[in-house]
Amino acid sequence: MHRRALAGTEETLGKDHIDTLQNVNNLAIVLENQEKYDEAEIMHRRALAGTEQTLGKGHIDTLLNVLLNVIGLALTLLDQRNYEEAEIMYRHALGSMEQALGPDHPDFLDSMNIIGEALLDLKKYAEAEVMCRRALVGREKILGQDHRDTLLSANNLGVALRNQEKHYEAEVMYRRAFIGAKRTLGPDHRDALIVVDLALTLLDQRNYEAEIMYRHALGSMEQALGPDHPDFLDSMNIIGEALLDLKKYAEAEVMCRRALVGREKILGQNHRDTLLNANNLGVALRNQKKYYEAEVMYRRAFMGAKRAFGPDHRDALMCTYNLAGALYKQRKYDEAETLHRRALAGREKVLGLGHRHTLRSIIKLGALLCDMRKYDEGFYIDVQLPSEIEPWGQLIQRL
């Protein structure tokens, strides 16, 4: 539809008409959402150059259109992991926008928040913290402390802080966002369910309050959105993964199982999120010594990931490795050996010999071969470890 609209305005109005250029920008956004980043970059650059040429550099509409196009182009470059050029572009755009509109203009604050969220998605948490903090200060001043956008900026800042292990500061932000959303929007409004992030921070701090918080949050979310809503299932999965990290495997099993059932129903059995959920459930089961049940889950994730992504995709290799581990625990050594060899070959090819996941595969395969009394091969695997890594004992403890 966007390509047709663009073709129509090009034919009717010309390539440099402002409406045509707006359609170019719209198409760029659609291409970006489809992860067609190369085409999106071309469209963003065309919109940027055309808008400046058509309206003139001194025109206020030129400035806003150009800078918003620069922001769009920077987001595309971030998605392409072209960090250096993206940073140059978004810093230039934000600096120009702040100078022209002022630090408290809604368009400037919105752009600052958008860049912050993109940096969060890319796990560039220190940079995201700077953007989110500035957006929060501006939105507090202009919109007030309890405005929805202000509360979401507080939550975003909490995410950035939590992922830098600044747990106390994150808790302050999350509590503020939660209390404000609950007061302004009501206890069951979906934006009040920021409490999930607060619960995660409390879990990170081993705080007894965490279980109360996340159970309340999930109950409220299920009531407000329904048990099959993607946001509810995502939150269920996030809590499950946090419980896995904390070695609370029985509780993690409950969360992962519920998320898996919902994602199967909504997304289908072969969706990436469904497959990763099956793998997470396998982890919870294996660590409770439910090895056969873990094997079933791992095998399902393994078959689905191999079919969906190919045998050398990182997710498929993770599932291969995990399935091999569950088979080893049941003394199904022959199949375990085959899968460990496959995981090792794939990881060495995709990740390199020195990557920690490759090293895990080397160690596990070596241990398996020794248990199978294939001592010569086990020794050969041992000596293949890169010389620059730490001693065996330390490495095994770390892995």
N, C-alpha and C positions, 0 to 999 in steps of 0.2 A: 504493500500500500504506500509506504513512504517513497519507494523508488518511483512508483507511478505518479505520486504527487509532485516529486521533484522533476520528473520528465515533463509533466504538464506545465508547471510554472516556468521551466526553462524555455519551452516552446512558445508560451504565451507572453511572458514578461521579459525574458532574456536571462542569461546566466548570472548577471551581476545585480539583478533587482533584489531589494532587501527581503522580499517574500521568498524568492528562490533560495537565497542564502539561509533563511530560517529553516527551509525544508532540508537544505544540506546539513545543517546542524542537527535537526531532528533525526535524519537518517544516521548520522554519526552516533547518536545516543543509542539507537536501536541496534546498530552493528556492535557497539561496545557491550550491550547487554547480552548479545549472542556470542560474545567472546571472539568476534572477528576483528581483532585489534588492529591489524595492518590496514584494513579498509577504513576502520573508524578513524585512525590517525590521518589518513588521506583526506577524509571528509572534514574533519576538524580543521586541518590546515587550510583547506579551500575556503571554509566558512570564515576563518580568521582573516585571510588575505583579502577575500572579496568584500567583507564588511568594511574593512579599513579603506579600501579603494573606493567603494561606492559612497560612503557617507563622509569621508574625510577625517583626518586624525583629530581635528579640534572639535568635532561634533560630540555632544554628550552621549547621544545614542550610540555613536561609534564606540566611545570608550566603554560603555556598559556591555555592548554586544561583543566587542573584541575581548574584553577581559573575561567575560563568561565563557567565550569560546576557548580562551587560553586555559581556563580552569578545566574545561571539558577535555582539552588536549592533554593537559597534565595528568588527569585521571586515567586517560587511555595509556599514556606512557608508564604510569605506575602499574597498571594491569599487565603491561608488557615487561615489567621488572626493569624498565629503562630509568633507573632511579636518578642518575645524575642529571639528565636532561629534564626529567619531570620536576625535580626540585628547583632547577633554575627557572622553569616556566611558572610554577605555582607561586614561588616567592616573588617573582617579578609581577605577576598578576595581582597578588594580594597587596604588595607594596603600592602599586599604581592605584588600585581600587581604594585603599585606605587614604591615600593622598587626595584623590579626587572626591570621594564621598564622605570621608571622615571615619574614625575607628568605630563609631556606634551605628553606622548605617545598616539596616537589615540585610541588604544584599551582601555587604562585606562580611557580616557575621555568619550568614548562611553559607557563604563560600568557605569561610574559615572552618565551619563545622563539617562541611562535606569533605574537605581535604583531611581533617582529623579522622573522620570515619574511614576514609580510604586507607590512611596510614595504620589504623587499628586492624583492618582486614589483612594488611600486609605484615602485621606483627612488628611494625616499626614503632614501638611503644613510647620511646623517649620523645621522638618527634611528634607523635600523636598527642602526648601530654601537653606540649607547648600550644598546639593548635586548639585543643579542647579547653584548656584553661583560659585562653584569650577569648574564645567564643562564649564561655560561661560568664566571664566578667562583663562582657558587653551585653549579653542577653539579660543578665540580672539588672543592669542599669536601665535598659530600654524597655524590657518586657515585664520585669518584676520577678521575684524569687519563685513564685508558684506558677508561672506560665509553663505550658507544656514543653515548649522548646528549651526553656531554661532548665527544666528538670531532666530532659533528655541529654542536655550538655553535661549536667552534673553526673549522670549515669555514665556517659562516654568517658569522662575524666576518671571515674572510678575504675572502668575497664583498663584504661592505660596504666593507672597506678597499680592495680592488682597484678597485672602481668609484668610489672617491674619488682614484684614482691614488696611493694610499699603497702602492706596490708592494713595498717592502722589508718593511713590517709585514705585508702580506698574505702574502708568501712565508713569513715566520716562522710564521704561523697555519696555512697550508696544509701546510707540512712537518711541523708538529707533529701535525696531524690525520692526515696520510698515514702517518707513522711509527707513531703509536699504533694506527691501524686495521690496518696491516699486521702489527704485533706481536700484537695482541689477536685479530683476526678472521681472519688469514691473508692471503697475498698475492693470492688470487683472489676473496676475498669482495667483494661489490659495494660494501660500505661502504669498503673499502680503495681504491676507485677514485676517491676524492677527489683523487687525483693529477692528474686532468684539470684541476681548478681550479688546481693548482700549476703545471701546464704552461702554462696561459693566462697566469698572472702572469709566468712566466719569458719567455714570448713578448713580453709587454708591455715587459720589460726588455731585449729583444734578447739574451737569454742563450742561449748555444749548447746548454745542457743541456736546453732546452725540447723539442727534437725527440726526444731520447732518452726523455724523460718521457712525452710524449703518445703516442708509438708504443708504448711499454710499456703505458701505461694502456689504450689502445684494444685492444691485443692481449689483455690480461688480461680486459677487459670482454667482448670478443667470445667468448672461451673460456668465461667464467663464465655469460654470459646468452644467448649465441647472436647471430648476425649480424642478426637481425630484431627484437631486443628494442627497445622505444621508448627506454629509457635509453641504449643503445649508439648508436642513430641520432641522438638528441639531442646526445650528446657529439661524435659525428662532425661534425654540423652546426656546433656551437659552435666546434670547432677550425677548421673550414673558414672560418667568418666571421672568426675571429681572423687567419688567414693572409691573407685578403683585405685586412683592415685594414693588414697589414704589407707588402702588395704582393708576397706570395710566391704568385703566381697559379698556377703549375704545380702546386704542392703543394695549393693550395686546390681546384683542379679535381678532383684525385683524391678529396679528402674530400667535396666537394659532390656528385660523381657517385655515390659509394657511398651517401651518405645519401639521395639522390634515389631510387635504385633500391629501397632498403629501405622508404622511406616510401610509394612508389607501391604496393608489395606489401602493406603493413600498413594504411595509412590510406586508400589510394585516390588516383586522379589529381587529384581536385578538392578535396582537403583543404587547408586554409590552409597547413599546414606543408609539404606537398608542393609547392604552388605557389611558396612563398617559397624552397624549395630549388632549384626550376627557375630562379628569378630569380637566386639566388646563383651557380649554375653559369654562367648567362649572363654575369654580371659577370666571373667568372674567365676565360671564353673571350674575351670582348671585349677584355680587357686583355692578352691574348696575341695580339691581332689576328686571331683566328679569328672573323671577323665573321659569316660565314654560319651557323656552328654557334651563335654567340651569338643570332642572329636566331631560329633554330629554338626555342631555349630560352625566349627572351623572349616569342615569339609564343604559345608554349604557356602560359606564366605569365599573359600578358595575357588570352587567351581564357578560361582557367579562372577568373581573378580577376573578370573582368567578369561571367561567368555566375554565380559563387558569391556575389559581394558587391554587384554593381551597378557601373555605369561610373564613379560618382563616389566610390566608396570609396577611401580613401587608398592601400591596397595596389594596387587596380586602376589608379589614376593613376600610381603608381610604375612599374608594369609597362608602361603606355602610354608613359611618358617613356623608359624604357630601350629598348623596341622601336624607338621613333623614332630614338634614337641609333645603334642598330645598322644601321638602314636608311640613315641619313645617311652612315655610314662606307662603305657600298657604293654611294653615289651614287644611291640609290633615293629621289630627292628628293620626288616627288609624294606618295607614301605617308607619307614622313617628315614632310612639312609637315602633312598631315591629322592625324597622330597628335600632333605637337607642339602644334597648335592645340587639339586635344581635351584634352590634358594641361594646357595653360595655362588653358583655360576652367574645367576642373574644379578645379584647384588654387586659382585665384582665388576661386571660389565656396566651396570647402570650407575653405581655409587662410587666405585673404586675400591682398591684393596684396603686403604687406610680408614675407610668409613666405619663408624662404630657398629652399624648393623651388619656389615660384612664381617667384622671381627667376631661378632656374636655367632654368626653362621659357622665360621672357622672353628671356634671353640666347641660349639655344640656337636658339629660333625666329628671332630676329633674325639670327644668324650664318647659318642655313640660307637665309633669304630673300635675304641678300646674295650667297651662293654661287649662288642661282638668278637673280641679276641683277634681283631685285624690290627695287630700292634704295629706292623711295618707301615701300614697306611696311616694309622693314627699318628705315628712319629713324623711321617712326611707332612701331614697337615700341620703338626706343631711347628716344624721348622719353616713353614711358609709364612708364619706371622711376620709382619714387617719388623725390622730390627729396631726401629725408632720407638716402638710402643713400650709401655711399662711392663714389668715382669708379670708372668702368668697369674700369680695369686692376686695381685692388685687389680689386674684387668678383670678377672672373674668376679671379684667383689664389686667392681664398678658397673659391670654389665648386668 
